[in-house]
């Protein structure tokens, strides 16, 4: 998803910083780019004496991350310059901001994505001089008692150390004028939100998997500030570039954004096949194609078959392949896109119902592939002989 925000970088101290370095036709490595004199000069203009240390931190980050090291170096530069303009360190351990290598499979490219951490949002909010208090914390099972969404009253005991599972996340702020806001999201609500809006949520190496609590707190705090908080120009611009690949002053690309209200056809098909599975064997066959976002659903369905009898064995000791249900077979047939895929299902068509359905669908496939306009004769295929 692209967002064109003309001049949003030129309205603050970020003026002319992200695109001041001229791009070359042949892209250098990240290391080579950041060692250029003009790049060092641009960072010195923003950070002063702290520039060499900041550039060194970027080079160390790229050296420790192969994906980032192979990313478009100019997107790394733009992300780094954005962090510098916001005066936020990009050390992963500090949690203020991150520069993350992102493989954009749809474009076949690797780019650098700028991300703010929840600590970065707190820092920028404090700089407005309008917040008396601001925080975002995990809520543990032993602390949580209840949440009234209407009155925004959270019944939780934060005087005790949290133990057990994290059941939710709470963001809170109080302005100098006395206005205050409390927002609570359950862990399930955070997961639903991430699954809806983040393509990388399902990936095992994403920040959602490696540091879920930090991403959850950032999500809740970001929503709280953007909806109810006082936003300085700096904070408004930070909201615009968060989770973005910054191309230039006019173009900001959000490759990780998705609206999963509309599931892909493949996701819909996989969910339907999980629902229709009638044995553990059918679910095991699906395992290689099960997406991370549907893992809980898959595991829950698999557990329903745990206590069922094991697969029977032949006298020779070889396991007999369990016969799949018609509904599951039907979905496999409906997913076929080539004649060879239909043929591969012939061994599973062990009863008349499956044979009839597979034969009918193969005939329809052949008919669709024939050039009707040229009047070619329709061919009826007898798949199973005279059984």
C-alpha positions in Angstrom: 0.0 0.0 0.0 1.4 3.4 -1.0 0.8 6.7 0.6 1.9 9.8 -1.2 2.6 12.5 1.4 4.1 15.5 -0.5 6.4 17.6 1.6 5.7 15.8 4.9 9.4 15.5 5.4 10.0 19.2 4.6 7.6 20.5 7.3 9.8 19.7 10.2 13.4 19.3 11.2 13.4 16.4 8.8 13.6 19.0 6.0 15.5 17.7 2.9 17.3 15.0 4.9 16.0 11.8 3.5 16.7 12.5 -0.2 19.6 14.9 -0.2 22.0 12.1 -1.2 21.9 11.6 -5.0 21.2 8.0 -6.0 23.5 6.4 -8.5 22.5 4.2 -11.4 24.6 1.4 -10.0 23.7 0.9 -6.4 26.5 0.6 -3.9 26.5 -1.7 -0.9 25.1 -0.4 2.4 28.6 -0.1 3.8 29.9 1.7 0.7 27.0 4.2 0.7 27.4 5.1 4.4 31.1 5.6 4.0 30.6 8.2 1.3 31.6 11.8 2.3 28.3 13.3 1.3 26.4 10.8 3.4 28.6 11.6 6.4 28.0 15.3 5.8 24.2 14.9 5.8 24.2 13.0 9.1 26.6 15.6 10.6 24.2 18.4 9.7 21.4 16.6 11.6 23.3 15.0 14.5 26.4 17.1 14.9 29.2 15.4 16.8 27.0 12.3 17.4 26.9 11.5 13.6 30.0 9.1 13.5 28.6 7.1 16.3 25.2 6.9 14.7 26.6 5.9 11.3 28.7 3.2 13.0 25.5 1.8 14.7 23.8 1.5 11.3 26.8 -0.3 9.8 26.9 -2.7 12.7 23.2 -3.3 12.3 23.6 -4.1 8.6 26.6 -6.3 9.3 24.6 -8.4 11.8 21.5 -8.7 9.5 22.0 -10.3 6.1 18.5 -9.3 4.9 19.2 -5.6 5.7 22.8 -5.8 4.3 21.3 -6.9 0.9 18.5 -4.3 1.0 18.3 -1.3 -1.3 21.0 0.9 0.3 19.0 4.1 -0.3 16.0 2.8 1.6 18.4 2.0 4.4 19.8 5.5 4.2 16.3 7.1 4.2 15.2 5.0 7.2 18.4 5.9 9.1 18.0 9.6 8.3 14.4 9.5 9.5 15.6 8.0 12.8 18.3 10.6 13.0 15.8 13.4 12.3 13.6 12.1 15.1 16.7 11.8 17.3 15.9 8.2 18.1 18.6 5.4 18.4 18.1 2.3 16.3 19.6 -0.1 18.7 17.2 -3.1 18.8 17.9 -3.6 22.5 16.7 -0.1 23.4 13.3 -0.4 21.7 13.0 3.2 20.4 13.2 2.5 16.7 14.2 -0.2 14.3 15.4 -0.5 10.7 14.3 -3.8 9.4 15.1 -5.6 6.1 11.9 -6.5 4.3 11.7 -8.9 1.4 9.0 -7.5 -0.9 8.1 -10.7 -2.8 5.6 -9.0 -5.0 8.3 -6.8 -6.4 11.2 -9.2 -6.0 13.2 -6.6 -4.1 14.6 -6.2 -0.6 14.1 -2.9 1.2 14.6 -1.3 4.6 11.5 -0.5 6.6 11.5 2.1 9.4 9.6 1.1 12.6 9.0 3.0 15.8 8.9 1.1 19.0 6.5 1.9 21.9 9.4 3.6 23.7 9.9 5.9 20.7 6.2 6.9 20.8 6.6 7.7 24.5 9.7 9.7 23.9 8.1 11.8 21.1 5.0 12.4 23.2 7.0 13.6 26.1 8.8 16.1 23.8 5.5 17.9 23.2 5.5 19.1 26.8 1.8 18.3 27.1 1.9 14.9 28.9 2.1 14.7 32.7 2.1 10.9 32.6 2.3 8.3 29.8 2.9 4.6 29.9 2.0 1.2 28.3 2.3 -2.1 30.1 1.5 -5.8 29.9 -1.5 -7.0 32.0 -0.9 -10.5 33.5 -3.5 -13.0 34.5 -3.0 -12.5 38.2 -3.4 -8.8 37.9 -6.5 -8.6 35.7 -10.0 -8.5 37.1 -12.1 -6.8 34.5 -12.4 -4.0 31.9 -15.4 -1.8 31.2 -15.1 -0.6 27.6 -17.8 2.0 28.0 -16.5 3.8 31.1 -12.9 2.9 30.3 -12.3 1.6 33.7 -9.6 -1.1 34.1 -9.9 -3.3 37.2 -6.4 -4.6 37.7 -3.9 -4.8 40.5 -0.6 -3.4 39.3 0.8 -3.3 42.9 1.7 -6.9 42.5 4.2 -8.5 40.1 2.6 -10.1 37.1 2.6 -13.8 36.9 1.0 -16.3 34.5 0.0 -15.5 30.9 -0.2 -11.9 29.6 -3.9 -11.5 29.0 -3.8 -7.9 27.6 -2.0 -4.6 27.2 -2.9 -1.2 28.6 -2.0 2.3 27.5 -2.5 5.3 29.7 -1.8 9.0 29.6 -2.7 12.1 31.5 -2.2 15.6 30.0 -1.1 18.6 32.0 -4.7 20.0 31.6 -6.0 17.0 33.5 -7.5 15.0 30.6 -6.6 11.3 30.8 -7.3 8.2 28.8 -7.0 4.5 29.5 -7.1 2.0 26.7 -7.1 -1.8 27.2 -6.7 -4.5 24.5 -6.9 -8.2 25.2 -4.1 -10.3 23.8 -6.6 -11.8 21.4 -7.6 -8.4 20.1 -4.0 -7.5 19.5 -3.5 -10.8 17.5 -6.6 -10.2 15.5 -5.5 -6.6 14.7 -2.0 -7.8 13.7 -3.4 -10.6 11.6 -5.6 -8.2 9.8 -3.1 -5.4 9.1 0.4 -7.0 9.0 1.5 -9.4 6.3 4.5 -10.4 8.3 2.5 -11.4 11.4 2.5 -15.0 10.2 6.3 -15.2 9.6 8.4 -16.9 12.3 11.3 -14.4 11.9 9.1 -11.2 12.1 9.2 -8.9 15.1 5.7 -10.1 16.0 7.2 -13.5 16.7 10.6 -12.5 18.2 9.2 -9.7 20.5 5.4 -9.9 20.6 5.0 -7.9 23.8 6.9 -4.9 22.4 4.9 -4.9 19.2 1.6 -5.3 21.1 2.4 -2.4 23.4 3.5 -0.3 20.4 0.2 -1.1 18.6 -2.0 -0.2 21.6 -0.1 3.0 22.4 0.0 4.1 18.7 -3.7 3.7 18.5 -4.3 5.5 21.7 -2.1 8.5 20.8 -3.3 8.8 17.2 -7.0 8.7 18.4 -7.0 10.7 21.6 -3.5 12.3 22.2 -2.1 15.7 21.5 0.2 15.3 18.4 3.1 17.6 17.6 4.1 18.0 14.0 7.0 15.8 14.8 4.8 13.1 16.2 2.3 13.3 13.3 5.2 12.8 10.8 6.5 9.9 12.9 3.0 8.2 12.6 3.2 8.6 8.8 6.6 7.0 8.4 6.1 4.2 11.0 6.4 0.8 9.3 7.2 2.4 6.0 9.8 2.0 3.2 10.7 5.7 2.6 11.5 6.1 -1.1 11.8 9.9 -1.3 10.1 13.1 0.0 6.9 12.3 -1.9 6.5 8.5 -1.8 6.1 6.4 1.3 5.4 2.7 0.7 3.8 0.5 3.4 4.7 -3.0 2.1 3.7 -4.8 5.4 0.1 -3.4 5.4 -2.8 -5.6 4.5 -6.5 -5.6 5.1 -7.2 -9.1 6.0 -10.9 -8.4 6.2 -10.8 -9.8 2.7 -9.0 -13.2 2.8 -7.2 -14.4 -0.2 -8.7 -17.3 -2.1 -5.9 -19.5 -0.9 -6.6 -18.6 2.7 -10.3 -19.2 2.3 -9.6 -22.6 0.7 -7.2 -23.7 3.4 -9.6 -22.7 6.2 -12.4 -24.6 4.4 -10.2 -27.7 4.1 -9.3 -27.6 7.8 -12.9 -27.4 8.7 -13.8 -30.3 6.3 -11.0 -32.6 7.4 -12.4 -35.8 9.1 -9.2 -37.4 10.2 -5.7 -36.6 11.5 -4.3 -38.0 8.3 -6.2 -35.4 6.3 -4.9 -32.6 8.5 -1.3 -33.9 8.3 -1.6 -33.8 4.5 -2.5 -30.1 4.8 0.3 -29.2 7.2 2.9 -27.9 4.6 0.4 -25.3 3.4 -1.1 -24.2 6.7 -0.4 -20.5 7.2 0.8 -19.2 10.5 -2.3 -17.1 11.0 -4.5 -20.2 11.0 -2.1 -22.3 13.2 -4.4 -22.2 16.3 -7.4 -23.3 14.3 -5.3 -26.2 12.8 -4.0 -27.4 16.1 -7.5 -27.2 17.7 -8.9 -29.3 14.9 -6.0 -31.8 15.1 -6.6 -32.3 18.9 -10.1 -33.6 18.1 -8.6 -36.6 16.4 -5.9 -37.4 19.0 -7.9 -40.0 20.9 -9.1 -41.8 17.7 -7.9 -45.2 16.8 -4.6 -45.4 14.9 -4.3 -46.3 11.3 -4.8 -50.1 10.7 -1.9 -52.1 9.4 -1.7 -54.9 6.8 -0.4 -58.3 7.5 3.0 -57.2 6.0 3.2 -54.5 8.6 2.7 -51.6 6.2 0.2 -48.8 7.1 -2.9 -48.7 5.0 -3.6 -45.2 3.7 -6.7 -43.8 5.4 -9.5 -43.1 3.0 -10.3 -39.5 2.8 -13.8 -38.1 3.2 -15.8 -36.9 0.2 -15.9 -33.3 1.3 -12.1 -33.2 1.7 -11.7 -35.0 -1.7 -14.1 -32.5 -3.3 -12.0 -29.6 -2.1 -8.8 -31.2 -3.4 -10.5 -31.6 -6.8 -11.9 -28.0 -6.8 -8.3 -26.7 -6.2 -6.9 -28.4 -9.3 -5.7 -26.1 -12.0 -4.2 -28.5 -14.5 -5.2 -31.8 -16.1 -2.2 -33.5 -14.4 -3.4 -32.3 -11.0 -6.8 -34.0 -11.6 -5.0 -37.2 -12.8 -3.0 -37.2 -9.5 -6.2 -37.6 -7.6 -7.3 -40.8 -9.4 -5.9 -43.1 -6.7 -8.0 -41.4 -4.1 -11.2 -41.9 -6.0 -12.1 -45.2 -4.3 -15.9 -45.0 -4.4 -18.5 -44.2 -7.0 -19.3 -40.8 -5.5 -15.7 -39.6 -5.7 -15.3 -41.2 -9.2 -18.4 -39.5 -10.5 -17.3 -36.1 -9.2 -13.7 -36.4 -10.4 -14.8 -37.6 -13.8 -17.4 -34.8 -14.2 -14.9 -32.1 -13.2 -12.2 -33.5 -15.5 -14.7 -33.5 -18.4 -15.7 -29.9 -17.6 -12.0 -28.9 -17.5 -11.4 -30.4 -20.9 -14.4 -28.7 -22.3 -13.3 -25.3 -20.9 -9.9 -25.8 -22.5 -11.3 -26.7 -25.9 -11.6 -24.0 -28.5 -15.4 -23.9 -28.7 -15.4 -21.0 -31.3 -13.6 -23.3 -33.8 -16.2 -25.9 -33.3 -14.0 -28.7 -32.0 -15.8 -31.8 -30.9 -16.4 -32.2 -27.2 -14.7 -35.3 -25.8 -16.3 -37.4 -23.1 -13.7 -39.2 -21.1 -14.3 -42.6 -19.5 -12.0 -42.5 -16.6 -12.7 -45.7 -14.8 -13.5 -48.1 -17.6 -16.3 -50.6 -17.0 -15.9 -51.0 -13.2 
